[in-house]
C-alpha cells in the first residue's frame, strides 16, 4: 500500500510539473520566441539533462540497447515530442483556456484506450470521476467566458492532437516492461523524440547569435516538461495503471492556474477555485474506485 501511495504521489508531482509549463511558455512567447524554437530548445535540453543524470548515477547506467529501446523511442517520438509540439502550437494559435480544454480530453481518451486494450468497459465510478473532472476543468478555465472567436482550425487540430498523443504516452508508460532504470528509460524516450522534432524544426537556432535566453528557457522547460514528469511517470504509472494516472493527471490544471496567478499575475475568480475543488473531488472519486484493485505492476 505504501508503494501504491508513493506511486500516486509521483504521478501527482509529474502532473504538477506539467502544470507549471503553460504560464512559463506564455512568458517565453512574450519575450519573442515562437512555439517551434521553444519546443526544440525544451526537448534538447531535457535529453542532455537526463543523460547527465544517468552518467552521474551508477545505478542508472546500463546498456540501453538491451531494453526495448525502439518502443521507448517511439513512445518518446509520438507521445512526448508530439504532445510538446502540438500543445505549444495550440497555445500560440488560440486562447489558452480553449487549448487547455482540448488537451484535457486526455482524461477520457486514456480510459477508452485502457478499456479497449483490456476488453473491459470502464466502471460507472470511473466515468463519474471523468465527468466531475471535466466540469471542474470548464469552471477552472472559465470556458464559458473564453474568447472562442480565436478558434482556428490549426488550433483545434493541434489541441485535440495533443490530447491524443498525451493519452498515448500515459497508456504506454504503464505497459512498457523493462528492467532499465527509470532515468535511463526517460533518457532513451526523450532522445528518441528528437528526430521527429528536428525533422519538423531543424535545430539551427542553437548556432544563431543571441540564443542565450532561449537555451535558458530550454533548461527550465525541459526540466519541468520532460525530466521530472517523465521520470515520475515511468516509476509511478506501472504501479497504478494508466486509467488512474490519467485522472491524477488532472492536477496539472489547478497547479497551472495557481502558477498563472503567481507568475503572470492573472486574476483567479471564485468559479475557478470551485472548479479546482471539483477536480480534486474527481481525483478522490477515482482513487476510491481503484484502491481495492491490484496494481498493474510492481516493477
C-alpha positions as CSV (number, residue, x, y, z in Angstrom):
1,X,0.0,0.0,0.0
2,X,2.9,2.4,0.8
3,X,4.3,1.7,-2.6
4,X,1.0,2.5,-4.2
5,X,0.7,5.8,-2.4
6,X,4.3,6.6,-3.3
7,X,3.4,5.9,-6.9
8,X,0.4,8.2,-6.8
9,X,2.4,11.0,-5.2
10,X,5.0,10.6,-8.0
11,X,2.2,10.9,-10.7
12,X,0.8,14.0,-8.9
13,X,4.3,15.5,-8.9
14,X,4.7,14.8,-12.6
15,X,1.3,16.3,-13.4
16,X,2.0,19.4,-11.2
17,X,5.3,19.9,-13.0
18,X,3.4,19.9,-16.3
19,X,1.0,22.4,-14.8
20,X,3.8,25.0,-14.4
21,X,4.6,24.9,-18.2
22,X,1.7,27.0,-19.6
23,X,2.4,30.2,-17.8
24,X,6.2,29.8,-18.4
25,X,5.7,29.1,-22.1
26,X,3.5,32.2,-22.3
27,X,6.3,34.2,-20.8
28,X,8.8,32.8,-23.3
29,X,6.4,33.8,-26.1
30,X,6.2,37.3,-24.7
31,X,10.0,37.5,-24.9
32,X,9.7,37.0,-28.7
33,X,10.4,33.2,-29.1
34,X,8.0,31.2,-31.1
35,X,6.5,27.7,-30.4
36,X,8.9,25.8,-32.6
37,X,12.0,27.5,-31.1
38,X,10.7,26.8,-27.6
39,X,9.8,23.2,-28.4
40,X,13.3,22.5,-29.9
41,X,15.1,24.1,-27.0
42,X,12.9,22.3,-24.4
43,X,13.3,18.8,-25.7
44,X,17.0,19.1,-26.5
45,X,17.8,20.5,-23.0
46,X,15.7,17.7,-21.5
47,X,17.7,15.0,-23.3
48,X,21.0,16.5,-22.2
49,X,19.9,16.8,-18.6
50,X,18.6,13.2,-18.5
51,X,21.9,11.8,-19.9
52,X,23.9,13.8,-17.4
53,X,21.8,12.4,-14.6
54,X,22.3,8.8,-16.0
55,X,26.1,9.4,-16.2
56,X,26.2,10.7,-12.6
57,X,24.1,7.8,-11.2
58,X,26.0,4.5,-11.4
59,X,22.8,2.5,-10.6
60,X,21.1,4.2,-13.5
61,X,23.6,3.2,-16.2
62,X,23.2,0.1,-18.3
63,X,23.2,-0.8,-21.9
64,X,20.1,0.9,-23.3
65,X,20.1,-1.4,-26.3
66,X,19.3,-4.4,-24.1
67,X,15.9,-2.9,-23.3
68,X,13.0,-2.2,-25.6
69,X,14.7,1.0,-26.8
70,X,12.8,1.0,-30.1
71,X,9.5,1.0,-28.3
72,X,10.7,3.6,-25.8
73,X,11.9,5.8,-28.7
74,X,8.6,5.5,-30.5
75,X,6.7,6.5,-27.3
76,X,9.0,9.4,-26.9
77,X,8.5,10.4,-30.6
78,X,4.7,10.1,-30.8
79,X,4.0,10.7,-27.1
80,X,6.4,13.3,-25.7
81,X,7.6,15.1,-28.9
82,X,4.1,15.2,-30.5
83,X,2.5,16.5,-27.3
84,X,5.1,19.2,-26.8
85,X,4.8,20.4,-30.5
86,X,1.1,20.2,-30.7
87,X,0.2,21.8,-27.4
88,X,2.8,24.6,-27.8
89,X,1.3,25.3,-31.2
90,X,-2.3,25.3,-29.8
91,X,-1.2,27.8,-27.2
92,X,0.1,30.1,-29.9
93,X,-3.0,29.7,-32.1
94,X,-5.8,30.0,-29.6
95,X,-6.9,31.4,-26.3
96,X,-5.1,29.4,-23.6
97,X,-8.3,28.4,-21.9
98,X,-9.6,26.8,-25.1
99,X,-6.3,25.0,-25.6
100,X,-6.4,23.6,-22.1
101,X,-10.0,22.3,-22.5
102,X,-8.9,20.5,-25.7
103,X,-5.8,19.0,-24.0
104,X,-7.8,17.8,-21.1
105,X,-9.8,15.4,-23.3
106,X,-6.9,13.0,-22.4
107,X,-8.7,12.0,-19.2
108,X,-11.5,10.1,-21.1
109,X,-9.3,9.2,-24.1
110,X,-6.9,7.3,-21.9
111,X,-9.7,5.4,-20.2
112,X,-11.1,4.4,-23.5
113,X,-7.7,3.2,-24.6
114,X,-7.3,1.1,-21.5
115,X,-10.8,-0.3,-21.9
116,X,-10.2,-1.4,-25.5
117,X,-6.9,-3.0,-24.6
118,X,-8.3,-4.8,-21.6
119,X,-11.6,-5.6,-23.3
120,X,-13.4,-4.3,-20.3
121,X,-15.8,-1.3,-20.3
122,X,-14.9,1.3,-17.6
123,X,-16.9,1.3,-14.4
124,X,-19.6,3.9,-13.6
125,X,-17.4,5.5,-10.9
126,X,-14.6,6.0,-13.4
127,X,-16.9,7.9,-15.8
128,X,-18.3,9.8,-12.8
129,X,-14.7,10.9,-12.0
130,X,-14.2,11.9,-15.6
131,X,-17.4,13.9,-15.6
132,X,-16.5,15.7,-12.3
133,X,-13.0,16.5,-13.6
134,X,-14.3,17.8,-17.0
135,X,-16.9,20.0,-15.3
136,X,-14.1,21.2,-12.9
137,X,-11.9,21.9,-16.0
138,X,-14.6,24.0,-17.7
139,X,-15.1,26.0,-14.4
140,X,-11.4,26.3,-13.7
141,X,-10.6,27.9,-17.1
142,X,-13.8,29.9,-17.2
143,X,-14.5,28.2,-20.6
144,X,-17.9,29.9,-20.9
145,X,-16.3,33.3,-20.8
146,X,-13.3,32.3,-23.0
147,X,-12.5,34.0,-26.3
148,X,-14.0,31.4,-28.5
149,X,-13.6,33.7,-31.5
150,X,-9.9,32.9,-31.5
151,X,-10.7,29.3,-32.6
152,X,-8.6,28.3,-35.6
153,X,-8.7,25.0,-37.5
154,X,-5.0,24.5,-36.8
155,X,-5.5,25.2,-33.1
156,X,-8.4,22.7,-32.8
157,X,-6.4,20.0,-34.6
158,X,-3.3,20.6,-32.5
159,X,-5.3,20.8,-29.3
160,X,-7.1,17.6,-29.8
161,X,-3.9,16.0,-31.2
162,X,-2.0,16.9,-28.0
163,X,-4.8,15.1,-26.0
164,X,-4.4,12.0,-28.2
165,X,-0.6,12.0,-28.0
166,X,-0.6,12.6,-24.3
167,X,-3.1,9.8,-23.8
168,X,-0.8,7.5,-25.9
169,X,2.1,8.4,-23.6
170,X,0.2,7.7,-20.4
171,X,-1.2,4.5,-21.8
172,X,2.2,3.1,-23.0
173,X,4.0,4.3,-19.9
174,X,2.1,1.7,-17.8
175,X,2.6,-1.1,-20.3
176,X,6.3,-1.0,-21.4
177,X,8.0,-3.6,-19.3
178,X,11.8,-3.2,-19.0
179,X,14.5,-3.6,-16.4
180,X,16.1,-0.3,-17.3
181,X,16.4,2.3,-14.6
182,X,13.7,5.0,-14.7
183,X,16.4,7.6,-15.5
184,X,17.7,5.5,-18.4
185,X,14.2,4.8,-19.7
186,X,13.4,8.5,-19.6
187,X,16.7,9.4,-21.3
188,X,16.1,6.9,-24.1
189,X,12.5,8.1,-24.5
190,X,13.3,11.8,-24.7
191,X,16.3,11.2,-27.0
192,X,14.0,9.1,-29.3
193,X,11.7,12.1,-29.5
194,X,14.4,14.4,-31.0
195,X,14.5,13.0,-34.7
196,X,10.8,13.9,-35.2
197,X,11.3,17.3,-33.6
198,X,14.4,18.1,-35.7
199,X,12.6,16.9,-38.8
200,X,9.9,19.5,-38.3
201,X,12.2,22.2,-36.9
202,X,16.0,21.8,-37.6
203,X,18.0,23.0,-34.6
204,X,19.8,25.8,-36.4
205,X,18.6,28.2,-33.7
206,X,21.3,26.8,-31.4
207,X,24.1,28.3,-33.5
208,X,22.5,31.6,-34.1
209,X,23.6,34.7,-32.1
210,X,21.5,35.9,-29.2
211,X,20.2,32.5,-28.3
212,X,21.3,32.5,-24.6
213,X,17.9,33.3,-23.4
214,X,16.4,30.5,-25.4
215,X,18.9,28.0,-24.0
216,X,17.9,29.1,-20.5
217,X,14.3,28.6,-21.3
218,X,15.1,25.2,-22.7
219,X,16.7,24.1,-19.4
220,X,13.8,25.4,-17.3
221,X,11.0,24.0,-19.6
222,X,12.9,20.8,-20.3
223,X,13.3,20.1,-16.6
224,X,9.6,20.8,-15.8
225,X,8.1,19.4,-19.0
226,X,10.2,16.2,-19.6
227,X,12.8,15.4,-16.9
228,X,10.7,15.5,-13.8
229,X,7.3,14.3,-15.2
230,X,8.7,11.6,-17.5
231,X,10.8,10.0,-14.7
232,X,8.0,10.3,-12.2
233,X,5.5,8.7,-14.6
234,X,8.0,5.9,-15.5
235,X,8.1,4.9,-11.9
236,X,4.5,5.6,-10.9
237,X,2.3,4.6,-13.7
238,X,3.3,0.9,-13.9
239,X,2.2,0.6,-10.2
240,X,-1.2,2.3,-10.5
241,X,-2.2,1.9,-14.2
242,X,-2.8,4.4,-16.9
243,X,-6.5,4.9,-16.1
244,X,-5.9,6.2,-12.6
245,X,-2.8,8.1,-13.8
246,X,-4.9,10.0,-16.3
247,X,-7.3,11.1,-13.6
248,X,-4.5,12.1,-11.3
249,X,-3.0,14.0,-14.2
250,X,-5.9,16.5,-13.8
251,X,-3.8,18.0,-11.0
252,X,-2.0,19.8,-13.8
253,X,-4.8,22.3,-14.2
254,X,-5.1,23.6,-10.6
255,X,-1.3,24.0,-10.5
256,X,-1.3,25.8,-13.8
257,X,-3.9,28.2,-12.6
258,X,-2.1,29.0,-9.3
259,X,1.1,29.3,-11.3
260,X,-0.5,31.8,-13.6
261,X,-1.7,33.8,-10.6
262,X,1.8,33.9,-9.2
263,X,3.9,34.2,-12.4
264,X,1.6,36.1,-14.7
265,X,-0.4,37.9,-12.0
266,X,-3.7,36.7,-13.7
267,X,-6.8,37.1,-11.6
268,X,-8.4,33.9,-10.3
269,X,-12.1,34.2,-9.7
270,X,-14.5,32.3,-7.4
271,X,-15.7,29.9,-10.2
272,X,-12.1,28.9,-10.9
273,X,-11.5,28.0,-7.2
274,X,-14.7,26.0,-7.3
275,X,-13.5,24.2,-10.5
276,X,-10.3,23.3,-8.8
277,X,-12.2,21.8,-5.9
278,X,-14.2,19.7,-8.4
279,X,-11.0,18.4,-10.0
280,X,-9.7,17.4,-6.5
281,X,-13.1,15.7,-5.8
282,X,-12.9,13.8,-9.1
283,X,-9.4,12.5,-8.2
284,X,-10.7,11.3,-4.8
285,X,-13.6,9.5,-6.5
286,X,-11.2,7.9,-8.9
287,X,-9.0,6.6,-6.1
288,X,-12.0,5.3,-4.1
289,X,-12.8,3.2,-7.1
290,X,-9.3,1.9,-7.7
291,X,-7.9,1.4,-4.2
292,X,-9.2,-2.1,-3.9
293,X,-7.8,-3.2,-7.2
294,X,-4.4,-4.9,-7.7
295,X,-1.8,-2.7,-9.1
296,X,-0.8,-3.4,-12.8
297,X,2.8,-3.9,-12.0
298,X,5.3,-3.6,-9.2
299,X,8.3,-3.2,-11.4
